Each structure stands twice: as structure tokens, then as C-alpha cells.
Amino acid sequence: MIYGVDHFTISDAMEISANPDKAKLNKESKEKILRSQKNVQQIVESDRTVYGINTGFGPLCDVKISEEETTLLQHNLIISHAVGVGKPIAKELSKMMMIAKIHALSKGFSGVSLEVIERMILMLKKDIIPVVPEQGSVGASGDLAPLAHLVLPLLGLGKVWDNGEPANTAEILAKHNLDPLILGPKEGLGLINGTQFILAHAILGLNKFEYILDLADLTAAMSLEAYRGSASPFRKELHEIRPFAGSKKVAARMLKFLKNSENLHAHEFCDRVQDPYSMRCVPQVHGASRNAFEHLKNLAETELNSVTDNPIVLSAEESISGGNFHGQLLALPLDYATFAAAELGNISDRRSYLLLEGKFGLPRLLTESSGLNSGFMIPQYTSAALVTENKTLCFPASADSIPTSLGQEDHVSMGSISGRKFNQVLGNLENILAVELMFGAQGLEFRRPAKCSKYVESAYDLIRTKVAKLEDDRLIGEDILAIAELIRARKFEVN
């Protein structure tokens, strides 16, 4: 993966995260970085007033800073903005923030030196990953507080991850024989101005969401097998006359997942006219969520390949103070994707409920000895609780704005909160689907000796490696966790 010139995809960013040694700067990128740094130095020497290079920040933009004080200005910027609170974000998120920040700086419009960028790449390769608190960004003027924490270790300050625990940066740098850096003009601002906190949440969320979308289709197919529903609503002819890309894809996948099912043959001779919506409308509901995924993926990849700090240095004579740091462009689609993910859980819980009703040959609560045994009554409570929690997380953070910086920053995106909520919903969704998979596997026990499709049989067999058929009440909370772990490990064959 070559920084600076290549167009990065979400997959490329994930590849660097898994294999940091593949990251490097090519010759053209290095030349752009050096030219940009030289342009900044010429601005300083010319005594021309340019925001953030020889002025204060935010509402202090009218305070002129002398050439001798420009280095102290950048140092003070980092330490004064590192005011995040709350739990640390996952190490993987901090790592993705670094990957995205390096790529943006490598475009050569930020005035950040080659030395600083190469230090960040070295930190990636040596697994020196900063500890970043999860709260404190309003998602405009960039993710200032999180990014300040991200770059504190360049100065020998803050904390980094060491064997899963936060450690003092100075100690870790000493272990690697690395000295702290001294920032030059514009470098501090170039480092902390940007949307990389929001973007990292979008990238890792998209990576998880893509698998969950595929799994949700397979999970619905298993439930439909257990319910002995109809595959007619997935026929190509139906979706060609309402040709949304997402629903067409899901319908085709459902037909594949249900191919050669003996359970669905039984539906041909029953007196049911049509199934409830949660079975029948899988393509329309799951498909809408897929459309939202594709929208966010497209915009996140645009952001990944963008320069999002301020000001942008075009030459020694020309710089632009603009708003490329504003997170609204990701905040809105992140909120939309959050709704889309929550809806997958909403319809999953409805399918789980249908399997408990005791209709069409299935016993109530999926146990033959209900009364003495509660069967699967209470896991559906867990599912319902998670679905409602996700609904409460669906209030769009981007609908709110609180002025900051003495009114200079009078409209902010709150996109950092959008990104965090998106990932919370996805985490809950894994557990909701685990409940439905558990119910679906149990339902199939009452359809034997009928055979399912090969995909559903494979999923059933995988579940049974961790979770036995329920005969009498036992600690089934552990079963939910076991299936959820299979989901997180991506053990289900979903394509």
C-alpha cells in the first residue's frame, strides 16, 4: 500500500491495519510533502499572516504570532486540545485513525514534515498505537480532542497501548530508542485538524456491517426453513419490477440459501396464503439496509482519499482557509447507516418471535415440555431489549449542533457521536442475530428428517458444535454468547 498517491479503498485501509509493514511513501508523495513543508516555511519567513501558521487558533485567529514563537504555538496547540474524556476507544480504532491521518497528510497540502509522517508510519509498524479517549469531539474543526491525543506520543507525551494496557509514551519510546519530535510551523494544526476519528469509526463499522448484512440473509433463511415459509416472495420476476439494487441482491441470495430445501416443499400443499412481513419482506427490509451500507461506503472512501485539515497550503503564495474539516459529510450517512443496522435487528426479533408462537408444527417456545420448562421464552426478552436499545441510539447526532470556540465554530456536525453509535448498534446486532440463529437451529429439530439447503445445514452444523439442542431448561445465556462469538469470528459461510 503506497501512501499519498494511491486511491485507498476500505479494504486497503483494513489491509494496512492487518499488515502495517506494507505501508510506505513513494517518491512522488515524498516530493509533495517536502514542497508543502517548504511552502509553509516561506510563509513564516515572509511575515504574511496565515491562519494557524502565525496566528492563534479559533477565536484567537486575530492574534499574531512571531516567527520565534511558531514552534511553541504548535506544541501548545497539541497539549491544550488533548482534553478527551471517557473510556479509550479500541486499539484498532486508534490504529485506523493513524492510517487515515497519514494518508491525508501524504497528499502534500498540510505542511506537515516528512519526518513527522515517517515517524507515524514507524509507530504503526512497531505497534506503538496511541490511547485515545472516546468523548470530546464535536465533529467540526476536525476531531480536535481525539486527534490531539493521537499525536501526543509524537511529542513523547500521553499514553500508548502496551500488551493491552495503557502505558506512558516516554517509557515505550525509550524501549524503541526513539526521541520525541519538535513540531515546526503549521504541523500541530495539520495533525489535529481533520475527520479521522469519525472516519475510523465509519471504516471499521463498514467492515463489520458488510459481514452482518450477509449473515442476516442467511439467518433469515434458517428461520424461514424452520417456519416452513414460502420462497415465492424472493422470485426474480417480483424484484425486477421494483428494481432496487439492495432488494434484488437479497432476493437472489435468499433463493440461493433456500435451494433444494425439503422444508419449503411442504408449503406447496398447505393452506397458508402468505407469510408475515418479517419472513416475506426480507428483500425489501434487508435490501434497504444494503443500500444504506453502499451509500456510506462510497462516501467513506471519498473521505479516506481527501485532505480534511485547514488551512490548505497550495503554494508559498497561496493558502485557503476553508471548511474541509467539517464532519457533516460523514455524520449524515453514518446516522442513516445506524438506522439501517438497527432495522436488521428489528426484523430479526420479529422472526424470532414467530418461531416461538407454536404454529405450523412448531411447539410453543420451541420446547416440547413447556410449563415445567420455559424453553426459549426469555432469550427473546434479551433480543427485544437490545432492539429497543438500538432504537434509542437512532436519534441522529447530526440533527444537533452546539456552537463552540466563542461562536467562531457556530455549526458543528457531532459526527463523532454518529460514528460511535453506529458501532454500538452493530455490536448489539451481533447478539440479536445470535438469538435468532439459536431459535432457528432449534426449530429445525422439529422438521427432521426433512433436509435444509446446504447453506442452512452448514450453519446448523456450526451452531451445534457450540450449542446442543434444548431438551430441558439450562444456562442458555452461555449459548447466546457462544453463537455471538462465532459471528464475531466470521465462522458462518455467508456467500
N, C-alpha and C positions, 0 to 999 in steps of 0.2 A: 504494500500500500504506500503510494508516494504522496506525501503531503504537499498541499499548496496548489497543484495544477490539476490533478485528477478530480473527476466528479465522483464524490463518495455517495454510495447508497447506504441504506440502513444495514444491509448485510456486510458491507465493507467496514463500517464502524464496529459491528459486532466481531468481525474477524480480527481487527486490531486489538480489541479488548481481550480476545482469547489468545492472541499471538502478538504481543507488543513488539517483539523483535523484528516484525515485518515493517514497522513504521520507520520512515526515513524522509528526508528532504532531498529533492532533486536539485540539480544545478540552477534551473530557471527560478525555482522558488527561492533559493538562497540569494540569488541576484536581486529579486524583488524585495526581499526582506532588508538586505543591506542598503538598497536605494531608498527605501522608506525611512530607515533609521537616519540616513544622511540628510534626507529632506527635513526631518524634524530638527536635527542639529543646526541646519542652516536657518531655520525659522527662529530658533533660540538666539543665534548669533546676530540675526538681522534686527532683533528687538521689535519685530512685528507682533502685535497682540493676537494670539490664537488661543481659543478656549482650551483649557486643560493642559496646555504646554507651558504657558507663562501667565496663567490666571488661576484664581481659585475655582472651586467646583460648585455646581448647582447655583444657589442664590448668591454665592461668593464669586460669580464669574466676572464681576466688575472690579475685583481686587487684583492688581498687577503684581506678579512675582518676578523677582530679579533673576538674572541668569545664574547667579551663585546659589540661589535657593531652589532651583528646579529639581534637583535630586532629592532634597529633603521634602519637597512638596509631594513627590510620588511615594516616598516612604510613608509619610503621614497619611496619605490617602488610603493606603492599604490597611494600616493599623487602625485608623479611625472608622473604617467601614466594616471591619470584621466583628459585627455585633449580632450574629445569628444566635438563635436560641433553639431549644428543643433537642430531641434525640438526633444523633448523627444519621444522615442518610446512609443507605447501604454502600459498602465499599465499591460495588460495581457501578453505582450511580456517580460517585466521585470520579471514578476512572473514566466513565463516558464523558463527564464534563471536561476532563483534561483532553481527551481525544478530540472533542468538538472544538474546544478553545484553540488547540494547536492548529487545527485545520483552518479556522477563521483567521488566525494571526499569520498563517503561512501565505495568505493571499497577497500580503505586502502592501496593505493600506493603513496599517495601525501604528507604525513607527516603533514597534517592539523589536528589540535587537535579536540578532541571530543567536547570541549567547544565551539569552533567556529562553528562546524557543527550543534550542537544543538541550538545555537543562530540563525542560519539561518532558521532552522525549526520553531523555536519560532516566528521569524519575519513573516514567511509565515502564521502561524496560527493566529497571531494578525493583519494580513493585513498591515504590515509595509513593503511596497514594494518600492524599490529604484527608483529614477528617473534616466533614462539612456539616454543620447543623441544618436541620430540615426547615426551620422557620426564620422569617425575617426579610424575604424578598417580596416586593410589590409588583415585580414583573415589568418594570419600566425604568429607564436609565440603566437598563440591564438588570441582571440578577446580582445587584451590588454586594450585598452581605455574603451570600453563598460563594461568589467568586472571590471575594476578599479572603475568605477562609481557605479557598482552594489554592491561592497563590502565596499565602503566608509562609509556607515552607521554603519558597524561593529565597526568602529573607532570613531563613533559619528560625522562624517563629511558628507558633501554632502546633498542631499535632498531626501525626500521620499514623496509618494503620501498621501494626506490627504484631504478627501472629494473632490476628483477630481482635486486638485491643488497641486503644489509642495510646500513642507514645509521644514523648517530646521530640519535636523535629530535630533539635540540635543534637540529641544523642544519636538519632538514626543517620543524620548526615555525617557525623563523625565516624560511624561504623563504615561508611562508604567512602571516607576520605574526600568529602565534598565540603567546600566552603559556602557560606551564604553569599548571595549576589547583592550588588548595589544597583538599584534601578536608575536609569537615565531619564531624560525628559520624555514625557508622554507615556512611558512604559506602564506605570501603575494604572493609569486610566485605561490604556488599551487592554490590560489584563482583566480588570474587573467590570468593564462596560461590555455587556453582551447578554445573550439569552441562553447561555449554555446549561444553566440549571433546569430551565423549562425544557430545553431540547433533550437533555439526557433522560428526563422522565418520559418524554414522548418516545424516544428511541427504544428504551428498554420496555416500555409499556407496549409498543407496537410489536416488538419481538415476542412478547408473551401473548398478546391479543391474537396474533395470527394463528398460533397453535390452538388456543382456546376456541376460536371460531371453527376450526376444523374438527376439534373434539366435540363441540356442541352438536354438530351434524351427526356424528357417529352415536353420541349419547341419545339423541332423538330417535335414531334408527333402532337402537336397542329397546327403547321404551315402546316404540310402535310395534316391534316384534312381540314384546311381552303383552301388549294390549290387543294384539291381533287386529290392528287397524288396517286402513286401506292405503295402497301406494298410488292410487289414481290421481290424487292432488299433486303428484310430482311429475306427471307426464309432460313431455316436451311441448306438446301442442298447446297446453294451457299457458305456459310461460312465454311462448313465442308471441302471444297476442298482448302480453303486458311485459315487454322485454327489458326489465331492469337487470343490469349485469349481476348484481348480487343474488337475486332470487333465481335467475336462470342457473347460476353456478350451484346454488344449494339444491335445487330440484334435481339436477343431474347427479350430484353427489348422493342424494338420498336414494335415487334409483340404483346407483352402484352399490351402496351399502345394503340394499334390500334384495339384491338379485339372487334368485334361486331360493328364496325363503319359503319354507313349508308352512310357516305360520300365516303368512299373508294369503296363501291359497284358501284358507278357511273362510276368509272374508267374502270370497266369491259366492258363497251359498248362505250367508247369514242375512238377517232382516234389518241390519243397520244401514240406514241411508247414507249417513256421513259421520265422520268423527268430530269431536270437539276441536275448537280452533287450535289449541296447543299442539295437537297432532297434525291437523290438516293444513295449518298455515305456517309450517316450519320454513318453507322457502321465502315467504313474504317477510317474516319477522327476522329470521337469521340473515336473510339477504339484505335487509335494510341495515343491519349491523355491519355486514361486509362492506356495503357502500360507504359507511362512515369510516371504517378502517382504511379503505383505499384513499379517501379524501385526506385523512390525517397523514397517511404515509407519504402522499405526494407533497404535501406542504412541509412536512418534517424534513424531507430530503432537500427541498429548496432551502430551508433554513440551515441545514447542515453544510451547504455549499455557499453560504452567504457571509458577508462581513457585517457584524452587528454591533460594533462599538462606535464611539463618537468622540472627537470629530474624525472624519476620514481624510487622510493626507494623500492628495493626488500628486503634489509636487512641492518643491520648496516655496513656490509662489502661490499655491492654491490648496486650500483645505475647505471642507464643507462641514458645518455644524448642522446635523440633521437629527432624525429620529429612528435610525435603523435598530436601535436597542429596544424599541417598544415591543412588548411581548404579545400584543393583541392578535397578531397574525397566527400565533400558535394557540393562544388562550381559547379562542372561539372553537376551533376544531377539536381541541382537547376536551372541552366541555361536551361537545357533540359526541365524541367517541366515548366519553363516560356514560352518557345516556344509552348509547348503543350497547356497551358492555353490560350495563345494568339490565337491559331488556332481555339479554340472553339468559340471565338468572331468573328473571320474572317468569318467562315462559317455561323454563326448566322446572321451576317449582310447581307450575300447574300440571305438567306431565307427571311429576312425582305424585301429586295429589290424586290424579286419575287412577294411578296404579294401586292406590290404597282403598279405593271405594268398594271393592268386592264385586265388580261387574264382569260380565263376559267370561266367566270361568276362572277368574282370579279370586282367591279368598280375601276377606276383609283384612286390611292391614298386612297383607301378604304373609299371613300365618294361619295354619290350619287349626290352631288351638288358641284363638283369640279369646280374651276373657281372663283366663289364667295367665296368659301371656299378652303383653302389649304390642308385641311384634314391632312393626316399623312406624308406629304412631308418632313417637317423639322425634326421630330424625327429621321428620317433616317440619316440626317446630323449629329446629335449627335452621333448616333451609328457609323457612318463612322469615325468621329473624334476620338472616343475612340479606335476604331480598329487600326487606324494609330498611335495613341499614344502608344498603346501596341506594335506595330511593332518597334517603336523607342526604346522601353525598352528591345527589344530582342537581342540587341548587348550583346554577352556573356562577363560578367565581368571577368570570369575565363580565358579569352583569353589574358588578360593584366597582367603585373607584373612590379612593380617598386621597385628596391632594397631599403631596409631600413636598419637602425641600422649600418650605416657606412659600408654597404656591407656584414655584417655578415648574415643578412637575405636577401639574394640576389635573392630569388624567393618566391613570395607570391601569395596567391590564389584569393584575392579580393572577397572571398565568402560572406562576409557581404553584399556587394553590390548586389550579386546574390540573396541573401535572401530577401533583401528589394524590389528589382524589381519584384520578384515573387509575393509578396503580393500586390504590386501596380497593377500589371496586373490582379490579381484576383478581386480586388476592381472595376476596370473598367469593368471587365467581368460581374459582377452582374448587372451593368446598361445596358450593351449591351443586355443581356438576358431579362431585363425588357422591353426594346423596342420591342423585338420580341414577347414576351408574349402579350403585348398590341396590336400589329398588329394581332397576331393570334386570339385573342378574338374578335377583330373587324371583321376579315374575316369570322368567324363562324356565325356572324349575317346574312350574306348573303347566308348561307347554310341551314337556318332553313326552314322547320321543321325537316330536317334530324338530327338525333341524333349522337353524337360522342361516343367514348368509355367512360366507366365510369371514367377513369383516366383523360381524357381530359375534360369531363363535370365537374369534380370536380375542376380542375384548372380554367376553365372558370368561375364557380360559385364563386370561391375565388376572382378572379380578379374583378368580378362585385360587390363584397362587398365594393370595394375601388374606382373603376373606372367605370363610366357609358359608355354605347355605345356613340360613337361620332356621333352626328347629324349635328351640325354646329360648326364652329371653337370656341374653348375655350382655357383656360390656360391648355394645356395638358402636360406642363413641370411638373406640380404637379402630374399628373397621373404617369409619369415615376418614380418619386421619391416614390410614394405610392407603386407601384409594387416592386421596388427595396427594400423597407423596408420589404415587405412580404418575399422576397428572403432572406434577412439577418436574419429575424426571423425564417426562415425554416418552413414556413407555408404550402408550397406546398407538397402534397403527392407524393413522387418520387419513391417509391418502393412498 
